[in-house]
C-alpha cells in the first residue's frame, strides 16, 4: 500500500489533536495521574476524526502526538525553568524520553481504538 503524505496532513485532525494534547498536558502538569487517561481519550477522538484507513489513522496519530508532545514539553520546560529553577528543568529534560515513548504509544493505542469504534458504529448503521 502506497502512503500518500497529502492524505495524512489533510484536514484538521493534526492541529486539533495537538491543541488537545497541549491543553491536557499543560493544564494537568501537576496532577500526573490524569494525563494518560486523557491522552488515551485524545487518541480515541483522533481515531474517530481520521478514519480513512488504519495506516493513515496510526501515522496521523503518531505525527500529531510527536508534535504535540514536543510543543507541550517546550511549554512545560519554560514554565518549570522560570518557576522552579534550572535544576528542575534539567530533571524534566532527563525524564522526557520515557514520557515521549509512553505518550506516543498511548496515543496510537487510543487512535486505533477510535478507528475501530467508528467502524463498528458505521456497521451498526448499515
DSSP file (Angstrom, degrees, kcal/mol; ACC not computed):
  #  RESIDUE AA STRUCTURE BP1 BP2  ACC     N-H-->O    O-->H-N    N-H-->O    O-->H-N    TCO  KAPPA ALPHA  PHI   PSI    X-CA   Y-CA   Z-CA
    1    1 A X              0   0    0      0, 0.0     2,-0.4     0, 0.0     0, 0.0   0.000 360.0 360.0 360.0 124.9    0.0    0.0    0.0
    2    2 A X        -     0   0    0      1,-0.0     2,-0.5     2,-0.0     0, 0.0  -0.693 360.0-137.8 -85.5 131.3    1.4    3.3   -1.1
    3    3 A X        -     0   0    0     -2,-0.4     2,-0.6    52,-0.0     3,-0.1  -0.780   7.8-149.8 -95.1 126.9    1.1    6.0    1.5
    4    4 A X     >  -     0   0    0     -2,-0.5     4,-1.1     1,-0.1     3,-0.4  -0.857   0.9-157.8 -96.6 118.1    0.1    9.5    0.3
    5    5 A X  H  > S+     0   0    0     -2,-0.6     4,-1.9     1,-0.2     3,-0.2   0.837  91.6  59.7 -65.8 -33.7    1.6   12.2    2.5
    6    6 A X  H  > S+     0   0    0      1,-0.2     4,-0.7     2,-0.2    -1,-0.2   0.853 102.3  53.6 -64.0 -33.3   -1.1   14.7    1.5
    7    7 A X  H  4 S+     0   0    0     -3,-0.4    -1,-0.2     2,-0.2    -2,-0.2   0.827 107.0  51.8 -70.9 -30.7   -3.8   12.4    2.8
    8    8 A X  H  < S+     0   0    0     -4,-1.1    -2,-0.2     1,-0.2     6,-0.2   0.926 116.9  37.3 -70.1 -44.1   -2.1   12.3    6.2
    9    9 A X  H  < S+     0   0    0     -4,-1.9    -1,-0.2     4,-0.1    -2,-0.2   0.419  94.3 107.5 -91.0   2.0   -1.8   16.0    6.6
   10   10 A X     <  +     0   0    0     -4,-0.7     3,-0.4    -5,-0.2     4,-0.2  -0.491  69.8  18.2 -79.3 151.8   -5.2   16.9    5.0
   11   11 A X  S    S-     0   0    0      1,-0.2     4,-0.2    -2,-0.2     3,-0.1  -0.327  99.6 -71.9  86.3-171.2   -8.0   18.0    7.2
   12   12 A X  S  > S+     0   0    0      1,-0.1     4,-1.8     2,-0.1     5,-0.2   0.102  94.1 106.9-111.5  20.7   -7.9   19.4   10.7
   13   13 A X  H  > S+     0   0    0     -3,-0.4     4,-2.3     2,-0.2     5,-0.2   0.939  79.9  45.6 -67.8 -47.6   -7.0   16.2   12.6
   14   14 A X  H  > S+     0   0    0      2,-0.2     4,-2.5    -6,-0.2     5,-0.2   0.935 114.7  45.7 -67.1 -47.0   -3.4   17.0   13.4
   15   15 A X  H  > S+     0   0    0     -4,-0.2     4,-2.3     1,-0.2    -1,-0.2   0.916 115.0  48.0 -63.4 -39.5   -4.0   20.6   14.6
   16   16 A X  H  X S+     0   0    0     -4,-1.8     4,-2.2     2,-0.2    -1,-0.2   0.909 113.0  48.0 -65.2 -40.8   -7.0   19.7   16.7
   17   17 A X  H  X S+     0   0    0     -4,-2.3     4,-2.4    -5,-0.2    -2,-0.2   0.903 110.7  51.0 -66.3 -40.7   -5.1   16.8   18.3
   18   18 A X  H  X S+     0   0    0     -4,-2.5     4,-2.6     1,-0.2     5,-0.2   0.918 110.4  49.5 -63.2 -42.5   -2.1   18.9   19.0
   19   19 A X  H  X S+     0   0    0     -4,-2.3     4,-2.3     1,-0.2    -2,-0.2   0.900 111.5  48.7 -63.3 -40.0   -4.3   21.5   20.7
   20   20 A X  H  X S+     0   0    0     -4,-2.2     4,-2.3     2,-0.2    -1,-0.2   0.880 111.6  49.8 -67.1 -36.9   -6.0   18.8   22.8
   21   21 A X  H  X S+     0   0    0     -4,-2.4     4,-2.7     2,-0.2     5,-0.3   0.929 111.9  47.2 -66.1 -45.3   -2.6   17.4   23.8
   22   22 A X  H  X S+     0   0    0     -4,-2.6     4,-2.2     1,-0.2     5,-0.4   0.905 112.9  50.0 -63.3 -40.8   -1.2   20.8   24.8
   23   23 A X  H  X S+     0   0    0     -4,-2.3     4,-1.5    -5,-0.2     5,-0.3   0.923 115.3  42.0 -65.0 -43.7   -4.4   21.5   26.8
   24   24 A X  H  X S+     0   0    0     -4,-2.3     4,-1.2     1,-0.2    -2,-0.2   0.895 119.1  42.7 -72.6 -38.4   -4.3   18.2   28.7
   25   25 A X  H  < S+     0   0    0     -4,-2.7    -2,-0.2    -5,-0.2    -1,-0.2   0.845 119.6  39.8 -81.7 -31.3   -0.6   18.1   29.4
   26   26 A X  H >< S+     0   0    0     -4,-2.2     3,-0.9    -5,-0.3    -3,-0.2   0.848 117.3  47.4 -85.3 -33.5   -0.1   21.8   30.4
   27   27 A X  H 3< S+     0   0    0     -4,-1.5     3,-0.3    -5,-0.4    -2,-0.2   0.846 119.7  39.7 -73.0 -31.6   -3.3   22.2   32.4
   28   28 A X  T 3< S+     0   0    0     -4,-1.2    -1,-0.2    -5,-0.3     6,-0.2  -0.128  76.3 124.8-107.8  36.9   -2.7   18.9   34.3
   29   29 A X  S <  S+     0   0    0     -3,-0.9    -1,-0.2     1,-0.2     3,-0.1   0.853  78.4  42.5 -65.9 -35.1    1.0   19.3   34.7
   30   30 A X  S    S+     0   0    0     -3,-0.3     2,-1.1     1,-0.2    -1,-0.2   0.839 109.0  59.5 -81.2 -33.0    0.8   18.9   38.5
   31   31 A X    >   +     0   0    0      1,-0.2     3,-0.9    -4,-0.1     4,-0.3  -0.765  61.7 171.7 -99.0  90.9   -1.7   16.1   38.5
   32   32 A X  T 3>  +     0   0    0     -2,-1.1     4,-0.6     1,-0.2     3,-0.3   0.553  64.3  75.4 -80.5  -6.7    0.1   13.4   36.6
   33   33 A X  T 34 S+     0   0    0      1,-0.2     4,-0.4     2,-0.1    -1,-0.2   0.747  97.8  45.7 -76.6 -21.3   -2.5   10.6   37.3
   34   34 A X  T <> S+     0   0    0     -3,-0.9     4,-1.7    -6,-0.2    -1,-0.2   0.540  92.1  81.2 -96.0  -7.8   -5.0   12.1   34.8
   35   35 A X  H  > S+     0   0    0     -3,-0.3     4,-2.4    -4,-0.3     5,-0.2   0.940  90.6  47.9 -68.6 -47.1   -2.6   12.7   31.9
   36   36 A X  H  X S+     0   0    0     -4,-0.6     4,-2.1     1,-0.2    -1,-0.2   0.919 112.9  46.6 -65.1 -44.7   -2.5    9.1   30.5
   37   37 A X  H  > S+     0   0    0     -4,-0.4     4,-2.0     1,-0.2    -1,-0.2   0.901 114.5  48.5 -63.6 -36.2   -6.3    8.5   30.5
   38   38 A X  H  X S+     0   0    0     -4,-1.7     4,-2.3     2,-0.2    -2,-0.2   0.871 110.3  50.6 -70.2 -34.8   -6.9   11.9   28.9
   39   39 A X  H  X S+     0   0    0     -4,-2.4     4,-2.2     2,-0.2    -1,-0.2   0.847 108.4  52.8 -69.7 -31.9   -4.3   11.3   26.3
   40   40 A X  H  X S+     0   0    0     -4,-2.1     4,-2.1     2,-0.2    -2,-0.2   0.909 109.8  48.8 -63.8 -41.6   -6.0    7.9   25.6
   41   41 A X  H  X S+     0   0    0     -4,-2.0     4,-2.4     2,-0.2    -2,-0.2   0.895 109.7  51.4 -64.1 -40.6   -9.2    9.8   25.1
   42   42 A X  H  X S+     0   0    0     -4,-2.3     4,-2.3     1,-0.2    -1,-0.2   0.894 109.3  51.2 -63.8 -39.2   -7.5   12.3   22.8
   43   43 A X  H  X S+     0   0    0     -4,-2.2     4,-2.3     2,-0.2    -2,-0.2   0.888 108.5  51.2 -64.0 -39.0   -6.2    9.4   20.8
   44   44 A X  H  X S+     0   0    0     -4,-2.1     4,-2.0     2,-0.2    -2,-0.2   0.919 110.8  48.3 -63.5 -43.1   -9.7    7.9   20.6
   45   45 A X  H  X S+     0   0    0     -4,-2.4     4,-2.4     1,-0.2    -2,-0.2   0.898 110.3  52.1 -63.4 -39.9  -11.0   11.3   19.3
   46   46 A X  H  X S+     0   0    0     -4,-2.3     4,-2.5     1,-0.2    -2,-0.2   0.897 110.0  48.8 -62.8 -40.6   -8.1   11.4   16.8
   47   47 A X  H  < S+     0   0    0     -4,-2.3    -1,-0.2     1,-0.2    -2,-0.2   0.834 111.8  49.1 -68.5 -32.3   -9.1    8.0   15.5
   48   48 A X  H  < S+     0   0    0     -4,-2.0     3,-0.3    -5,-0.2    -2,-0.2   0.888 113.6  45.8 -73.5 -38.7  -12.7    8.9   15.2
   49   49 A X  H  < S+     0   0    0     -4,-2.4     2,-0.9     1,-0.2    -2,-0.2   0.942 117.7  43.0 -68.0 -46.6  -11.9   12.1   13.3
   50   50 A X     <  +     0   0    0     -4,-2.5    -1,-0.2    -5,-0.2     3,-0.1  -0.788  67.2 147.6-104.6  91.0   -9.4   10.5   10.9
   51   51 A X        +     0   0    0     -2,-0.9     3,-0.1    -3,-0.3    -1,-0.1  -0.209  26.3 117.0-120.3  42.9  -11.0    7.2    9.9
   52   52 A X  S    S-     0   0    0      1,-0.3     2,-0.3   -45,-0.1    -1,-0.1   0.989  90.0 -30.1 -70.1 -62.4   -9.7    6.8    6.3
   53   53 A X     >  -     0   0    0     -3,-0.1     4,-2.3     1,-0.1    -1,-0.3  -0.946  61.5-104.4-149.0 166.8   -7.7    3.6    6.9
   54   54 A X  H  > S+     0   0    0     -2,-0.3     4,-2.4     1,-0.2     5,-0.2   0.886 118.9  52.2 -64.7 -37.9   -5.9    2.1    9.8
   55   55 A X  H  > S+     0   0    0      2,-0.2     4,-2.4     1,-0.2     5,-0.2   0.944 112.3  44.0 -64.1 -48.1   -2.5    3.0    8.4
   56   56 A X  H  > S+     0   0    0      1,-0.2     4,-2.4     2,-0.2    -1,-0.2   0.875 113.1  52.6 -64.9 -36.7   -3.4    6.7    7.8
   57   57 A X  H  X S+     0   0    0     -4,-2.3     4,-2.2     2,-0.2    -1,-0.2   0.927 111.9  44.4 -65.6 -44.4   -5.0    6.9   11.3
   58   58 A X  H  X S+     0   0    0     -4,-2.4     4,-2.4     2,-0.2    -2,-0.2   0.891 114.6  48.1 -69.4 -39.1   -1.9    5.5   13.1
   59   59 A X  H  X S+     0   0    0     -4,-2.4     4,-2.5    -5,-0.2     5,-0.2   0.905 112.5  49.5 -67.8 -39.7    0.5    7.6   11.1
   60   60 A X  H  X S+     0   0    0     -4,-2.4     4,-2.6    -5,-0.2    -2,-0.2   0.915 112.4  47.6 -63.4 -43.0   -1.6   10.7   11.7
   61   61 A X  H  X S+     0   0    0     -4,-2.2     4,-2.8    -5,-0.2     5,-0.3   0.900 111.3  51.4 -64.5 -40.3   -1.8    9.9   15.5
   62   62 A X  H  X S+     0   0    0     -4,-2.4     4,-2.1     2,-0.2    -2,-0.2   0.937 113.6  43.3 -61.6 -47.2    2.0    9.3   15.6
   63   63 A X  H  X S+     0   0    0     -4,-2.5     4,-2.5     2,-0.2     5,-0.3   0.921 116.0  48.0 -65.5 -43.9    2.7   12.7   13.9
   64   64 A X  H  X S+     0   0    0     -4,-2.6     4,-2.6     1,-0.2    -2,-0.2   0.907 114.0  45.5 -66.1 -41.5    0.2   14.6   16.0
   65   65 A X  H  X S+     0   0    0     -4,-2.8     4,-2.3    -5,-0.2    -1,-0.2   0.848 112.4  51.8 -72.0 -32.3    1.3   13.1   19.3
   66   66 A X  H  X S+     0   0    0     -4,-2.1     4,-2.1    -5,-0.3    -2,-0.2   0.955 116.0  40.0 -65.8 -49.3    5.0   13.7   18.4
   67   67 A X  H  X S+     0   0    0     -4,-2.5     4,-2.4     1,-0.2    -2,-0.2   0.897 116.2  51.1 -66.6 -40.0    4.4   17.3   17.6
   68   68 A X  H  X S+     0   0    0     -4,-2.6     4,-2.5    -5,-0.3     5,-0.2   0.890 110.4  48.8 -65.1 -39.3    2.0   17.8   20.5
   69   69 A X  H  X S+     0   0    0     -4,-2.3     4,-2.5     2,-0.2    -1,-0.2   0.921 111.1  49.9 -66.3 -42.3    4.5   16.3   23.0
   70   70 A X  H  X S+     0   0    0     -4,-2.1     4,-2.1     2,-0.2    -2,-0.2   0.926 113.9  45.0 -62.8 -44.1    7.3   18.5   21.7
   71   71 A X  H  X S+     0   0    0     -4,-2.4     4,-2.1     2,-0.2    -1,-0.2   0.917 115.7  45.6 -67.3 -42.6    5.2   21.7   22.0
   72   72 A X  H  X S+     0   0    0     -4,-2.5     4,-2.5     1,-0.2    -1,-0.2   0.840 111.3  54.3 -69.8 -30.6    3.8   20.8   25.4
   73   73 A X  H  X S+     0   0    0     -4,-2.5     4,-2.5    -5,-0.2    -2,-0.2   0.909 108.4  48.3 -66.3 -41.9    7.3   19.8   26.5
   74   74 A X  H  X S+     0   0    0     -4,-2.1     4,-2.2     2,-0.2    -2,-0.2   0.915 113.0  48.4 -64.7 -42.1    8.7   23.2   25.5
   75   75 A X  H  X S+     0   0    0     -4,-2.1     4,-2.1     1,-0.2    -2,-0.2   0.929 115.0  43.7 -64.0 -45.3    5.9   25.0   27.3
   76   76 A X  H  X S+     0   0    0     -4,-2.5     4,-2.5     2,-0.2     5,-0.2   0.846 111.6  54.8 -71.0 -31.9    6.3   23.0   30.5
   77   77 A X  H  X S+     0   0    0     -4,-2.5     4,-2.4     2,-0.2    -1,-0.2   0.910 109.7  46.8 -65.5 -41.3   10.1   23.4   30.3
   78   78 A X  H  X S+     0   0    0     -4,-2.2     4,-2.1     2,-0.2     5,-0.2   0.925 114.3  47.0 -65.7 -43.5    9.8   27.1   30.1
   79   79 A X  H  X S+     0   0    0     -4,-2.1     4,-1.7     1,-0.2     5,-0.3   0.889 114.1  47.1 -67.8 -37.3    7.3   27.2   33.0
   80   80 A X  H  X>S+     0   0    0     -4,-2.5     4,-2.7     2,-0.2     5,-1.6   0.896 110.7  52.9 -68.8 -39.4    9.4   24.9   35.2
   81   81 A X  H  <5S+     0   0    0     -4,-2.4     4,-0.2    -5,-0.2    -2,-0.2   0.918 115.4  39.2 -63.1 -42.7   12.6   26.9   34.4
   82   82 A X  H  <5S+     0   0    0     -4,-2.1    -1,-0.2    -5,-0.2    -2,-0.2   0.767 125.1  36.7 -80.9 -24.3   11.1   30.2   35.5
   83   83 A X  H  <5S+     0   0    0     -4,-1.7    -3,-0.2    -5,-0.2    -2,-0.2   0.860 133.1  17.4 -94.7 -38.7    9.1   28.9   38.4
   84   84 A X  T  <5S-     0   0    0     -4,-2.7     2,-0.2    -5,-0.3    -3,-0.2   0.776 104.6-113.3-106.6 -33.1   11.4   26.2   39.9
   85   85 A X     >< -     0   0    0     -5,-1.6     4,-1.3    -4,-0.2    -1,-0.2  -0.636  38.3 -59.2 123.0 177.9   14.8   26.8   38.6
   86   86 A X  H  > S+     0   0    0     -2,-0.2     4,-2.1     1,-0.2     5,-0.2   0.808 122.5  59.1 -70.7 -32.1   17.4   25.2   36.3
   87   87 A X  H  > S+     0   0    0      1,-0.2     4,-1.9     2,-0.2    -1,-0.2   0.892 106.5  47.5 -68.2 -38.4   17.9   22.0   38.2
   88   88 A X  H  > S+     0   0    0      2,-0.2     4,-2.0     1,-0.2    -1,-0.2   0.854 110.2  53.8 -67.8 -34.0   14.2   21.0   37.9
   89   89 A X  H  X S+     0   0    0     -4,-1.3     4,-2.0     2,-0.2    -2,-0.2   0.888 107.6  50.3 -67.1 -38.3   14.4   21.9   34.2
   90   90 A X  H  X S+     0   0    0     -4,-2.1     4,-2.1     2,-0.2    -2,-0.2   0.899 109.8  50.7 -65.5 -39.8   17.3   19.5   33.8
   91   91 A X  H  X S+     0   0    0     -4,-1.9     4,-1.5     1,-0.2    -2,-0.2   0.873 109.2  51.7 -64.8 -36.0   15.5   16.8   35.6
   92   92 A X  H  < S+     0   0    0     -4,-2.0     4,-0.5     1,-0.2    -2,-0.2   0.887 109.1  50.1 -66.8 -38.7   12.5   17.4   33.3
   93   93 A X  H >< S+     0   0    0     -4,-2.0     3,-0.8     1,-0.2     4,-0.4   0.891 109.0  52.4 -65.5 -39.4   14.8   17.1   30.2
   94   94 A X  H 3< S+     0   0    0     -4,-2.1     3,-0.3     1,-0.2     4,-0.2   0.829 113.7  41.9 -68.5 -31.5   16.3   13.8   31.5
   95   95 A X  T 3X S+     0   0    0     -4,-1.5     4,-1.3     1,-0.2    -1,-0.2   0.430  91.1  89.8 -93.9   2.1   12.9   12.1   32.0
   96   96 A X  H <> S+     0   0    0     -3,-0.8     4,-2.4    -4,-0.5    -1,-0.2   0.797  76.5  61.9 -73.5 -28.3   11.3   13.4   28.8
   97   97 A X  H  > S+     0   0    0     -4,-0.4     4,-2.0    -3,-0.3    -1,-0.2   0.900 104.2  48.6 -66.0 -39.7   12.4   10.5   26.6
   98   98 A X  H  > S+     0   0    0     -4,-0.2     4,-2.2    -3,-0.2    -1,-0.2   0.916 113.2  47.6 -64.9 -42.4   10.4    8.0   28.6
   99   99 A X  H  X S+     0   0    0     -4,-1.3     4,-3.0     2,-0.2     5,-0.3   0.867 107.9  56.6 -66.5 -35.7    7.3   10.2   28.5
  100  100 A X  H  X S+     0   0    0     -4,-2.4     4,-2.1     2,-0.2     5,-0.2   0.944 111.0  42.4 -59.9 -48.9    7.7   10.7   24.8
  101  101 A X  H  X S+     0   0    0     -4,-2.0     4,-2.2     1,-0.2    -2,-0.2   0.908 116.8  48.3 -65.1 -42.3    7.6    7.0   24.1
  102  102 A X  H  X S+     0   0    0     -4,-2.2     4,-2.5     2,-0.2     5,-0.2   0.915 112.1  47.7 -66.9 -44.1    4.7    6.4   26.6
  103  103 A X  H  X S+     0   0    0     -4,-3.0     4,-2.4     1,-0.2    -1,-0.2   0.900 113.2  48.0 -65.6 -40.7    2.6    9.3   25.3
  104  104 A X  H  X S+     0   0    0     -4,-2.1     4,-2.5    -5,-0.3     5,-0.2   0.906 112.3  49.5 -67.5 -40.0    3.0    8.2   21.6
  105  105 A X  H  X S+     0   0    0     -4,-2.2     4,-2.3    -5,-0.2    -2,-0.2   0.934 113.3  45.8 -62.9 -46.0    2.2    4.6   22.5
  106  106 A X  H  X S+     0   0    0     -4,-2.5     4,-2.5     1,-0.2    -2,-0.2   0.895 113.2  50.8 -65.1 -39.5   -0.9    5.6   24.4
  107  107 A X  H  X S+     0   0    0     -4,-2.4     4,-2.2     2,-0.2    -2,-0.2   0.908 111.9  45.6 -65.1 -42.7   -2.0    8.0   21.6
  108  108 A X  H  X S+     0   0    0     -4,-2.5     4,-2.2     2,-0.2    -1,-0.2   0.869 112.8  51.7 -69.2 -35.7   -1.6    5.4   18.9
  109  109 A X  H  X S+     0   0    0     -4,-2.3     4,-2.0    -5,-0.2    -2,-0.2   0.933 112.3  45.7 -63.7 -46.1   -3.4    2.8   21.0
  110  110 A X  H  X S+     0   0    0     -4,-2.5     4,-2.6     1,-0.2    -2,-0.2   0.868 110.5  54.3 -64.2 -36.8   -6.3    5.3   21.5
  111  111 A X  H  X S+     0   0    0     -4,-2.2     4,-2.2     2,-0.2    -1,-0.2   0.898 108.2  48.1 -66.2 -39.8   -6.3    6.1   17.9
  112  112 A X  H  X S+     0   0    0     -4,-2.2     4,-2.1     2,-0.2    -1,-0.2   0.884 111.3  51.2 -68.1 -35.9   -6.6    2.5   16.9
  113  113 A X  H  X S+     0   0    0     -4,-2.0     4,-2.4     2,-0.2    -2,-0.2   0.923 110.4  49.0 -63.2 -43.4   -9.5    2.1   19.4
  114  114 A X  H  X S+     0   0    0     -4,-2.6     4,-2.3     2,-0.2    -2,-0.2   0.873 109.1  53.0 -63.5 -37.5  -11.2    5.2   17.9
  115  115 A X  H  X S+     0   0    0     -4,-2.2     4,-1.8     1,-0.2    -1,-0.2   0.918 112.0  44.6 -63.1 -43.4  -10.8    3.8   14.4
  116  116 A X  H  X S+     0   0    0     -4,-2.1     4,-2.1     2,-0.2    -2,-0.2   0.854 111.3  54.2 -70.8 -34.0  -12.4    0.5   15.4
  117  117 A X  H  X S+     0   0    0     -4,-2.4     4,-2.2     2,-0.2    -2,-0.2   0.938 110.1  45.6 -63.5 -46.8  -15.2    2.3   17.4
  118  118 A X  H  X S+     0   0    0     -4,-2.3     4,-2.0     1,-0.2    -1,-0.2   0.854 111.7  52.6 -68.7 -33.0  -16.2    4.4   14.4
  119  119 A X  H  X S+     0   0    0     -4,-1.8     4,-2.0    -5,-0.2    -1,-0.2   0.901 109.7  48.8 -66.9 -39.5  -16.1    1.4   12.1
  120  120 A X  H  X S+     0   0    0     -4,-2.1     4,-2.1     2,-0.2    -2,-0.2   0.881 110.3  51.6 -66.5 -37.6  -18.4   -0.6   14.4
  121  121 A X  H  X S+     0   0    0     -4,-2.2     4,-1.6     1,-0.2    -1,-0.2   0.893 110.2  48.4 -66.1 -38.4  -20.8    2.4   14.5
  122  122 A X  H  X S+     0   0    0     -4,-2.0     4,-1.3     2,-0.2    -2,-0.2   0.865 111.0  50.9 -68.4 -35.3  -20.9    2.6   10.7
  123  123 A X  H  < S+     0   0    0     -4,-2.0    -2,-0.2     1,-0.2    -1,-0.2   0.873 109.8  49.8 -69.5 -35.8  -21.5   -1.2   10.5
  124  124 A X  H  < S+     0   0    0     -4,-2.1    -1,-0.2     1,-0.2    -2,-0.2   0.834 107.6  55.3 -69.6 -31.4  -24.4   -0.9   13.0
  125  125 A X  H  <        0   0    0     -4,-1.6    -1,-0.2     1,-0.2    -2,-0.2   0.835 360.0 360.0 -69.4 -32.8  -25.9    1.9   11.0
  126  126 A X     <        0   0    0     -4,-1.3    -1,-0.2    -5,-0.1    -2,-0.2   0.453 360.0 360.0 -88.7 360.0  -26.0   -0.1    7.8
